[in-house]
Amino acid sequence: MAGGQPTVLVVEDEAAQQEILSYNLEAEGFRVVRACDGEEGLMKVVEEAPDIIVLDWMLPNLSGIEVCRQVKIRPQTRNTPIIMLSARSEDVDRVRGLEMGADDYVVKPYSVLELMARVRAQLRRVRPSSVGVRLEFEDIELDSETHRVTRAGAAVKLGPTEFRLLSTFLEKPGRVWSREQLLDRVWGRDIYVDSRTVDVHVGRLRKALCAHGGDDPVRTVRGAGYALG
């Protein structure tokens, strides 16, 4: 994810299809990374750590099915949603795609609007704050659509970076995030920021969340990073 934008990897060898998909995904506010064949797709999965993959079945060099299999056996990427695109409409092909780990299966020709809805549905599962979902933890509420945060009913004023930090923490309360993971998720992989910057912004987030009283909900885990709750 780059600077708060969910990243979508499109692996499609047909130039026109790739262009249409990329144009529509960018119009929806996603950062799009492209690959033209299976081998390049796997390389981009490692380099870019996308939030979701839109993957064509029929690809040169390495089939979409094999790309899917390799993504799903790697511990670092197995939870990345994959939407498989295929001209194969037979049930046996759909079942094979899903058995290989695909999270959704869309038959060509498809409606671009329907595909965008499926992308949002998968992201809602793994990155709820990126698609306008309200997040809650104890007395903290964050509305990613209106960009409002409250704690025990009182408004909490946050800058954009602190807002993205809190969104990340709220998606998985209790999970420990390393500084490097937070840098990737909140600032983006393309921007160089010193890891100590994370500490500064976590400090600001803590101050804002405790402005009206209450315990500090952000936990420092020595040698590991930060967690909410």
RANOR-V873796 format. One record per pair of residues at least 24 apart in sequence whose ideal C-beta (glycine too) atoms are under 7 Angstrom apart, sorted by the first residue. I is the first residue (numbers start at 1). J is the second residue. D is the distance in whole Angstrom. If there is no record, write none. Layout:
i=I j=J d=D
i=I j=J d=D
This chain:
i=1 j=51 d=6
i=1 j=184 d=7
i=1 j=185 d=5
i=2 j=31 d=5
i=2 j=188 d=4
i=2 j=189 d=6
i=2 j=190 d=6
i=3 j=187 d=6
i=3 j=188 d=4
i=3 j=191 d=7
i=4 j=164 d=5
i=5 j=29 d=7
i=5 j=30 d=6
i=5 j=31 d=4
i=6 j=30 d=5
i=6 j=51 d=4
i=6 j=52 d=7
i=6 j=123 d=6
i=6 j=127 d=6
i=6 j=130 d=4
i=7 j=31 d=5
i=7 j=33 d=6
i=7 j=48 d=6
i=7 j=50 d=5
i=7 j=51 d=5
i=8 j=32 d=5
i=8 j=50 d=6
i=8 j=51 d=7
i=8 j=52 d=5
i=8 j=54 d=6
i=8 j=119 d=7
i=9 j=33 d=5
i=9 j=35 d=7
i=9 j=41 d=7
i=9 j=44 d=6
i=9 j=45 d=6
i=9 j=48 d=6
i=9 j=50 d=4
i=9 j=53 d=5
i=10 j=34 d=5
i=10 j=54 d=5
i=11 j=35 d=5
i=11 j=41 d=4
i=11 j=53 d=7
i=11 j=55 d=5
i=11 j=56 d=6
i=11 j=59 d=7
i=11 j=64 d=7
i=11 j=67 d=7
i=12 j=56 d=5
i=13 j=37 d=6
i=13 j=56 d=6
i=13 j=59 d=5
i=13 j=60 d=6
i=20 j=112 d=7
i=21 j=54 d=6
i=24 j=112 d=5
i=24 j=116 d=6
i=28 j=116 d=6
i=37 j=61 d=4
i=37 j=62 d=7
i=38 j=62 d=3
i=38 j=63 d=6
i=38 j=64 d=7
i=38 j=66 d=6
i=38 j=67 d=5
i=41 j=67 d=5
i=42 j=67 d=6
i=42 j=70 d=6
i=45 j=71 d=6
i=45 j=77 d=6
i=49 j=184 d=7
i=50 j=80 d=7
i=51 j=123 d=6
i=51 j=126 d=7
i=51 j=127 d=6
i=52 j=80 d=7
i=52 j=81 d=5
i=52 j=119 d=6
i=52 j=122 d=6
i=52 j=123 d=6
i=53 j=80 d=6
i=53 j=82 d=5
i=54 j=83 d=5
i=54 j=85 d=7
i=54 j=119 d=7
i=55 j=82 d=5
i=55 j=83 d=7
i=55 j=84 d=6
i=55 j=85 d=7
i=56 j=85 d=5
i=57 j=84 d=6
i=57 j=85 d=7
i=57 j=86 d=4
i=57 j=88 d=6
i=57 j=97 d=7
i=65 j=97 d=7
i=65 j=100 d=5
i=68 j=100 d=5
i=68 j=101 d=5
i=68 j=102 d=5
i=69 j=100 d=5
i=69 j=101 d=7
i=72 j=101 d=3
i=79 j=126 d=7
i=81 j=122 d=4
i=81 j=125 d=7
i=81 j=126 d=6
i=83 j=118 d=6
i=83 j=119 d=7
i=83 j=122 d=7
i=127 j=171 d=7
i=128 j=171 d=6
i=129 j=167 d=4
i=129 j=170 d=7
i=129 j=171 d=6
i=135 j=167 d=7
i=135 j=170 d=4
i=135 j=171 d=7
i=137 j=170 d=6
i=137 j=173 d=5
i=137 j=228 d=6
i=137 j=229 d=6
i=138 j=217 d=7
i=140 j=209 d=7
i=140 j=217 d=7
i=142 j=166 d=6
i=142 j=167 d=6
i=142 j=170 d=6
i=151 j=209 d=6
i=151 j=212 d=7
i=151 j=214 d=6
i=152 j=212 d=7
i=152 j=214 d=7
i=154 j=212 d=4
i=156 j=208 d=5
i=156 j=209 d=6
i=156 j=211 d=7
i=157 j=208 d=6
i=158 j=205 d=7
i=158 j=208 d=5
i=161 j=186 d=6
i=161 j=201 d=5
i=162 j=201 d=6
i=162 j=204 d=5
i=162 j=205 d=4
i=162 j=208 d=6
i=165 j=201 d=6
i=165 j=202 d=7
i=165 j=205 d=5
i=166 j=205 d=6
i=169 j=228 d=4
i=170 j=228 d=7
i=173 j=228 d=5
i=173 j=229 d=5
i=174 j=227 d=6
i=174 j=229 d=5
i=175 j=227 d=6
i=176 j=221 d=5
i=176 j=224 d=5
i=176 j=225 d=5
i=176 j=227 d=5
i=177 j=225 d=5
i=177 j=226 d=6
i=177 j=227 d=7
i=178 j=224 d=6
i=178 j=225 d=4
i=179 j=225 d=6
i=202 j=226 d=6
